[in-house]
Amino acid sequence: MTRQAIIERTIKAINQLPEEKAEAISDFADFVTKRYEEHLLMQGIQKLTSDSQTFDFLHNEEDLYSVDDLKEVYNG
């Protein structure tokens, strides 16, 4: 089903409902839109942080400790 067909079917269904039910659907659509916008924002933030070179210095940091430094080894 195409996007336009979904929209038309939804509008037809809403037109058949009483006002309070149509308002509930409108509130739900607002909720879904907000969640989608938050998801897009989170994806953008994740992309910015993953592309950032802020913590690149950590990749070049020498290892301060090795397995030999362990006093107790857990083999869980």
C-alpha positions in Angstrom: 0.0 0.0 0.0 1.4 3.4 -0.9 1.8 6.3 1.5 -1.0 8.2 -0.2 -3.4 5.3 0.1 -2.6 4.9 3.8 -3.3 8.6 4.4 -6.5 8.5 2.4 -7.7 5.4 4.3 -6.9 6.9 7.6 -8.7 10.2 6.8 -11.7 8.2 5.7 -11.7 6.3 9.0 -11.2 9.5 11.1 -14.1 11.2 9.3 -16.4 8.4 10.4 -15.5 8.7 14.1 -17.0 11.0 16.7 -15.0 14.1 17.5 -13.5 12.8 20.8 -12.2 9.7 19.0 -10.8 11.7 16.1 -9.0 14.0 18.7 -7.5 10.9 20.4 -6.1 9.8 17.0 -4.7 13.3 16.5 -3.1 13.1 19.9 -1.6 9.7 19.0 -0.3 11.1 15.7 1.4 13.9 17.6 2.9 11.4 20.0 4.2 9.2 17.1 5.6 12.3 15.4 7.4 13.4 18.5 8.9 10.0 19.1 10.1 9.9 15.4 11.7 13.3 15.7 13.4 12.2 18.9 14.7 9.1 17.1 16.0 11.2 14.3 17.7 13.5 16.7 19.3 10.6 18.6 20.6 9.2 15.3 22.1 12.6 14.4 23.8 12.8 17.8 25.2 9.3 17.5 26.5 10.1 14.0 28.1 13.3 15.2 29.8 11.5 18.1 31.0 8.5 16.0 32.4 10.8 13.4 34.0 13.1 16.0 37.8 12.9 16.5 37.5 14.1 20.1 38.5 10.8 21.7 40.9 9.6 19.0 43.8 10.1 21.5 42.4 7.0 23.4 43.2 4.8 20.4 46.9 5.7 20.6 47.2 5.3 24.4 49.7 2.7 25.5 48.4 -0.2 27.6 49.3 0.5 31.2 48.4 -3.0 32.4 48.6 -6.4 31.0 47.2 -9.8 31.9 50.4 -10.4 33.9 49.4 -7.6 36.3 46.2 -9.5 37.4 46.2 -10.9 40.9 43.2 -13.0 40.3 41.8 -14.3 37.0 38.1 -14.8 36.5 37.1 -17.6 34.0 33.4 -17.0 34.2 
